[in-house]
Amino acid sequence: MPADDHHLLERRYRIMGRNAPLFYDKPVHLVRGEGVWLYDADGKRYLDVYNNVPCVGHCHPQVVEALARQAETLNIHTRYLHEGIVNYAERLCATFAPSLDAAMFTCTGTEANELALRMARYVTGGTGIIVSDFSYHGNSETLAALTTCSPTPEPLPAFARQIQIPDPYRDRQGRSDEELARVFASQVEQAVRSMQADGIRPAALLIDTLFANEGLPDRVPGYVEQAVRIVREAGGLFICDEVQAGFARTGDAMWGHQLTDAVPDIVTLGKPMGNGHPVAGLVAARAHVDAFGGAANYFNTFGGNPVSAAVASAVLDVIETEDLAANCRNVGAYVRSGLDQLKARHPVVGNVRSQGLFFGLDLVNDDAQNSPAPDKAKRLINLMRDRGVLISRIGRHDNILKMRPPLVFSKENADVLLTTLDDALAAL
């Protein structure tokens, strides 16, 4: 590590604490971004195959221009009329099913999920929340206690239950999709019964239908629909966290849940909504929004302000005018084909999973069980970093390479990724 970076790292430790997370064994000192590229303090260029926050590309000029134009005109909270805010809310809701016809704005995905839980509890009169057993939905006190993918000081609360998400690669065991869906949906039913036995009324099922933190497993047809039906029959709502799956990333739909037949009661949005600008929110039925708002008088000083609305509108403009959903489909299929070829050449790759421009490689050990290889995954992401490509890892065993580039990722960028990954896999 260069001396200047080492000095900066020590300053960071002193002022931010030694446990503020950093990627890679040798942290990257970034100073500039453009499109799918990031540049460090020494001018080295890195291909960004990790960050979904700048979903239409780092510092997209159309988004930057919209931010600057509105910032020099007016920025104020939402207790005044402003056409830009209303226009954005209307455009956003138009991308959902007709039953999801009202929006509320926040600054972060954590706030959006916290607000969704409050709304679900008010509407249903219940308190019970069901999450997956390897999930993350935010860092408020409530959501930290519901986090199951990493340790937190807050214990899982008595009102919560965890369910395991099916991963066909490891859970198939000769079962059909129908059997797999039924077996894992039965866990939802057991969770509901457990709550009811303790006198807890279910309020919501909170999941990401791509199950990104769980390792992006291949989707099991019918599983989400069965889980949602069970929760609704018990009086609860379906909250879908679209922070990672949303904004056309799948290529086949604007929102991840639209790949299922389950329409959520509440959808939460975050990171890619403002391409890096802090804007987030939820979309729900107007009846729920009106009922909750009448009781709670919800207000967020910065959520959905005119600058945020202008930025978020520009993101939608870019997704539409550059046809980024089609790009996700086409480039996603190209990358998937290349990853399948890498799997055939490298036994360490046990399984390839993908959806649009979201990819995972399940790295395994050379044994009869294809046991997870988290040490190899950690080494590989550092080998990739040294070769100028940024990726990360996810999953229950921390052994799945996580690749989630900006939506403007091209086939030429994909060739860089695939060639570099081939070289790094060989180096293992």
C-alpha positions in Angstrom: 0.0 0.0 0.0 1.4 3.4 -0.9 2.6 5.5 2.0 -0.1 8.2 1.4 -2.9 5.5 1.5 -1.4 4.0 4.6 -1.5 7.4 6.3 -5.1 7.9 5.2 -6.1 4.5 6.5 -4.5 5.3 9.9 -6.4 8.6 10.0 -9.6 6.8 9.2 -9.0 4.3 12.0 -8.5 7.1 14.5 -11.5 9.2 13.5 -14.0 6.5 12.3 -12.9 3.5 14.4 -11.1 0.4 13.4 -14.3 -1.5 12.5 -15.8 0.8 9.9 -16.1 -1.7 7.0 -13.6 -1.6 4.1 -13.4 -3.9 1.1 -10.3 -5.9 0.2 -7.1 -6.8 2.0 -5.6 -3.6 0.5 -8.3 -1.0 0.5 -8.9 1.0 -2.7 -8.5 4.8 -2.4 -11.0 6.0 -5.0 -11.1 9.6 -6.2 -13.3 9.5 -9.4 -15.9 7.6 -11.2 -17.3 7.5 -14.8 -19.8 5.0 -16.2 -18.6 1.6 -15.2 -15.1 2.7 -14.3 -13.6 3.9 -11.0 -10.1 5.5 -10.6 -7.8 5.5 -7.6 -5.5 8.2 -6.3 -2.7 6.9 -8.5 -4.8 6.9 -11.6 -5.3 3.2 -11.8 -8.6 2.2 -13.4 -11.0 -0.4 -12.0 -14.0 -2.0 -13.7 -16.9 -1.7 -11.2 -18.7 -5.1 -11.2 -20.1 -4.6 -7.7 -22.0 -1.4 -7.2 -25.7 -1.2 -7.8 -25.9 2.3 -6.3 -24.8 4.1 -9.4 -27.3 2.0 -11.4 -27.1 4.1 -14.6 -23.4 4.6 -14.3 -21.1 6.6 -12.1 -21.7 10.4 -12.4 -24.1 10.0 -15.4 -24.1 13.5 -16.9 -27.9 13.6 -17.3 -28.4 12.8 -13.6 -25.6 15.3 -12.5 -27.2 18.0 -14.6 -30.6 17.4 -13.1 -29.2 17.6 -9.6 -27.3 20.8 -10.3 -30.2 22.5 -12.1 -32.6 21.8 -9.2 -30.1 22.6 -6.5 -29.5 26.1 -7.9 -33.3 26.7 -8.2 -34.9 25.4 -5.0 -34.5 22.7 -2.3 -37.0 22.5 0.5 -39.0 19.8 2.4 -42.2 18.3 1.1 -44.7 20.4 3.2 -45.0 22.8 0.3 -46.5 22.1 -3.1 -43.9 21.2 -5.7 -44.7 19.8 -9.2 -41.5 17.9 -9.5 -42.1 15.8 -6.4 -45.7 14.9 -7.5 -44.6 14.2 -11.1 -41.9 11.8 -9.9 -44.3 10.0 -7.5 -46.8 9.5 -10.4 -44.1 8.2 -12.7 -42.8 5.8 -10.1 -46.2 4.4 -9.2 -47.0 3.9 -12.9 -44.3 1.2 -13.0 -46.1 -1.0 -10.5 -49.4 -2.9 -10.5 -52.5 -0.7 -10.2 -53.0 -1.7 -6.5 -49.7 0.0 -5.7 -50.8 3.5 -6.3 -49.2 5.8 -3.6 -45.7 6.7 -2.6 -43.9 7.9 0.5 -40.3 9.1 0.5 -37.3 8.6 2.8 -33.6 9.1 2.5 -32.4 5.5 2.9 -33.5 1.9 2.4 -33.3 1.4 6.2 -35.9 4.2 6.7 -38.1 2.8 3.9 -38.1 -0.7 5.5 -38.7 0.8 9.0 -41.6 2.8 7.6 -43.0 -0.3 5.9 -42.9 -2.3 9.1 -44.7 0.5 11.0 -47.4 0.7 8.3 -47.9 -3.1 8.2 -48.3 -3.3 11.9 -50.8 -0.4 11.9 -52.8 -1.8 9.1 -52.9 -5.4 10.3 -52.9 -4.8 14.1 -50.2 -7.5 14.3 -46.6 -7.3 15.4 -45.0 -10.5 14.0 -42.4 -10.3 11.3 -41.0 -13.2 9.1 -37.6 -12.8 7.5 -35.2 -15.2 5.8 -32.5 -16.7 7.9 -29.8 -14.9 5.9 -31.1 -11.4 5.3 -30.4 -7.8 5.7 -32.9 -5.0 5.4 -31.4 -2.1 7.3 -29.6 -0.8 10.4 -32.2 0.8 12.6 -32.7 -0.9 16.0 -35.7 -2.9 14.7 -34.1 -3.9 11.4 -30.7 -4.7 13.0 -32.5 -7.1 15.3 -34.1 -8.7 12.3 -30.7 -9.0 10.5 -29.8 -12.7 10.1 -26.9 -12.5 7.7 -24.3 -11.1 10.1 -23.9 -10.8 13.9 -25.6 -7.8 15.6 -25.7 -6.9 19.3 -29.5 -6.9 19.1 -31.0 -10.4 19.6 -33.7 -11.7 17.3 -36.9 -10.4 18.9 -39.7 -12.6 20.2 -42.0 -11.3 17.6 -39.8 -12.5 14.7 -39.3 -15.8 12.9 -36.7 -16.9 10.4 -37.3 -19.1 7.4 -34.8 -20.8 5.1 -34.9 -19.9 1.4 -34.6 -22.8 -1.1 -31.3 -23.0 -3.0 -31.8 -25.7 -5.7 -28.1 -26.3 -6.1 -27.8 -27.5 -2.5 -31.4 -28.3 -1.6 -32.7 -30.2 -4.6 -32.0 -33.8 -3.3 -34.0 -35.3 -6.2 -37.0 -33.1 -5.6 -39.0 -31.4 -8.3 -39.6 -27.6 -8.2 -43.1 -28.3 -6.9 -41.8 -30.4 -4.1 -39.0 -28.0 -3.3 -41.5 -25.0 -3.2 -43.9 -27.0 -0.9 -41.2 -28.1 1.5 -39.8 -24.6 2.0 -43.2 -22.9 2.0 -44.1 -25.2 4.9 -41.5 -23.4 7.0 -43.5 -20.2 6.5 -46.6 -22.1 7.8 -44.6 -23.3 10.8 -43.4 -19.8 11.5 -47.0 -18.5 11.4 -48.2 -21.3 13.7 -45.3 -20.6 16.1 -46.2 -17.0 16.3 -49.9 -17.8 16.9 -49.0 -20.3 19.6 -47.2 -17.4 21.4 -50.1 -15.1 21.0 -48.4 -13.0 18.3 -50.4 -11.9 15.3 -48.4 -11.9 12.0 -47.9 -8.4 10.5 -45.7 -9.0 7.5 -43.4 -11.2 5.5 -40.3 -9.1 4.6 -38.2 -10.5 1.7 -36.3 -9.7 -1.4 -37.7 -12.0 -4.1 -34.2 -12.4 -5.8 -32.8 -13.4 -2.4 -29.6 -11.5 -3.1 -28.0 -11.7 0.3 -29.0 -15.4 0.5 -26.7 -16.0 -2.5 -29.0 -15.3 -5.5 -30.2 -18.9 -5.8 -32.1 -20.1 -8.9 -35.7 -19.2 -8.4 -38.1 -22.0 -7.4 -41.4 -21.4 -9.3 -44.3 -21.1 -6.9 -42.3 -20.7 -3.7 -42.8 -16.9 -3.2 -46.5 -17.2 -4.1 -47.1 -20.0 -1.6 -45.2 -18.1 1.1 -47.2 -14.9 0.5 -50.5 -16.8 0.5 -49.8 -18.4 3.9 -48.9 -15.0 5.4 -51.9 -13.3 4.0 -54.3 -16.0 5.2 -52.9 -15.3 8.7 -53.7 -11.6 8.3 -50.2 -10.4 7.4 -48.9 -8.3 4.5 -46.2 -8.9 1.9 -43.4 -6.3 2.0 -41.0 -6.7 -0.9 -37.5 -5.1 -0.5 -36.5 -4.0 -4.0 -33.3 -2.3 -3.1 -31.1 -4.8 -4.9 -33.6 -6.3 -7.4 -35.3 -3.2 -8.6 -34.9 -0.5 -11.3 -34.7 -2.9 -14.3 -31.7 -4.9 -13.0 -33.3 -8.3 -13.9 -33.8 -7.2 -17.5 -37.2 -9.0 -17.7 -39.1 -6.6 -15.4 -38.7 -3.2 -13.7 -39.1 -4.9 -10.3 -37.9 -8.3 -9.0 -41.3 -9.3 -7.7 -42.7 -8.9 -11.2 -40.9 -12.1 -12.1 -43.4 -13.9 -9.7 -47.2 -13.9 -9.6 -47.2 -12.3 -6.1 -48.1 -8.6 -6.0 -46.7 -7.0 -2.8 -48.8 -5.0 -0.4 -45.8 -2.7 0.2 -42.6 -2.3 -1.9 -39.5 -0.7 -0.4 -36.9 1.1 -2.5 -33.4 2.5 -1.9 -29.8 2.7 -3.2 -30.2 2.8 -7.1 -33.2 5.1 -6.9 -31.0 8.2 -6.9 -27.9 6.8 -8.6 -25.9 7.6 -5.5 -27.9 10.5 -4.2 -29.7 9.6 -0.9 -33.3 9.1 -1.9 -35.5 6.1 -1.0 -39.1 5.3 -0.2 -42.0 2.9 -0.4 -44.9 2.3 -2.7 -48.2 0.9 -1.4 -52.0 1.0 -1.7 -53.3 4.5 -1.2 -55.7 3.2 1.4 -52.8 2.0 3.5 -50.9 5.2 3.1 -53.9 7.3 4.0 -54.8 5.2 7.0 -51.2 5.1 8.4 -50.6 8.8 7.6 -53.7 9.8 9.4 -52.6 8.1 12.6 -48.9 8.7 12.4 -48.5 12.1 10.7 -45.4 10.8 9.0 -42.9 13.4 7.8 -39.3 13.2 6.6 -37.4 16.5 6.3 -35.2 15.4 3.5 -37.1 12.5 2.0 -38.4 13.3 -1.5 -37.2 16.9 -1.5 -37.1 18.7 -4.9 -33.5 17.9 -5.6 -34.0 14.2 -4.7 -37.1 14.1 -6.9 -35.2 15.7 -9.9 -32.4 13.2 -9.5 -34.7 10.2 -9.2 -36.7 11.4 -12.2 -33.5 11.7 -14.2 -32.6 8.1 -13.3 -36.0 6.9 -14.7 -35.3 9.0 -17.8 -32.0 7.3 -18.4 -33.4 3.8 -17.8 -36.1 4.5 -20.4 -34.2 6.4 -23.1 -31.1 4.2 -23.0 -33.3 1.1 -22.8 -31.3 -0.3 -20.0 -33.7 -3.2 -19.4 -32.9 -4.5 -22.8 -29.2 -4.0 -22.0 -29.6 -6.0 -18.8 -31.2 -8.9 -20.8 -28.7 -8.9 -23.7 -25.4 -8.3 -21.8 -26.7 -10.4 -18.9 -27.2 -13.4 -21.2 -23.7 -12.8 -22.7 -22.1 -12.7 -19.3 -24.0 -15.8 -18.2 -22.8 -17.7 -21.2 -19.2 -16.7 -20.4 -19.6 -17.7 -16.8 -20.9 -21.1 -17.8 -17.8 -21.6 -19.9 -15.6 -20.7 -17.0 -17.4 -23.2 -14.9 -16.6 -25.9 -17.4 -12.9 -25.0 -17.2 -12.5 -24.4 -13.5 -13.7 -27.1 -11.0 -13.7 -24.6 -8.2 -16.9 -23.1 -9.7 -19.7 -25.4 -8.5 -22.7 -23.4 -9.7 -23.5 -20.3 -11.8 -26.6 -18.2 -10.9 -27.8 -15.1 -12.6 -30.7 -12.8 -13.3 -30.2 -10.0 -15.8 -27.1 -8.0 -14.7 -26.8 -9.8 -11.3 -24.4 -12.8 -11.1 -23.1 -15.3 -8.6 -20.5 -18.0 -8.7 -20.7 -20.6 -6.0 -17.1 -21.6 -5.2 -16.6 -25.1 -3.8 -13.8 -27.3 -2.5 -12.6 -30.4 -4.4 -14.5 -33.0 -2.3 -17.5 -35.3 -2.7 -19.9 -32.8 -1.1 -18.8 -29.8 -3.2 -18.5 -28.0 0.2 -18.5 -24.2 0.2 -15.1 -22.6 -0.2 -15.2 -19.2 1.5 -11.4 -18.9 1.8 -11.1 -19.3 -1.9 -13.8 -16.7 -2.5 -12.1 -14.2 -0.3 -8.8 -14.8 -2.1 -10.4 -14.5 -5.5 -12.0 -11.1 -4.8 -8.6 -9.8 -3.8 -7.0 -11.3 -6.9 -9.6 -9.5 -9.0 -9.0 -6.3 -7.2 -5.3 -6.5 -7.9 -6.2 -7.1 -11.6 -8.4 -4.0 -11.7 -11.9 -5.6 -11.3 -14.1 -5.0 -8.3 -16.4 -7.7 -7.1 -17.5 -9.0 -3.7 -19.0 -12.1 -2.1 -22.3 -13.1 -0.4 -24.3 -16.1 0.7 -24.8 -18.2 3.8 -21.2 -19.6 3.6 -19.7 -16.3 2.2 -18.5 -18.4 -0.8 -20.5 -16.9 -3.6 -18.9 -14.3 -5.8 -21.2 -11.3 -6.1 -21.3 -9.4 -9.4 -23.8 -6.5 -9.8 -22.4 -3.9 -12.1 -24.1 -0.6 -13.2 -26.9 -1.2 -15.8 -24.8 0.4 -18.6 -22.4 -2.5 -18.5 -21.5 -3.5 -22.1 -20.3 -6.7 -23.8 -16.8 -5.1 -24.1 -16.9 -4.6 -20.3 -18.1 -8.2 -19.9 -15.1 -9.4 -21.9 -12.8 -7.6 -19.5 -14.6 -9.2 -16.5 -14.6 -12.7 -18.0 -10.9 -12.6 -19.1 -9.8 -11.3 -15.8 -12.0 -13.8 -13.9 -10.5 -16.7 -16.0 -7.0 -15.5 -15.1 -7.8 -15.1 -11.4 -9.5 -18.5 -11.2 -6.5 -20.1 -12.7 -4.3 -18.4 -10.1 -6.3 -20.1 -7.4 
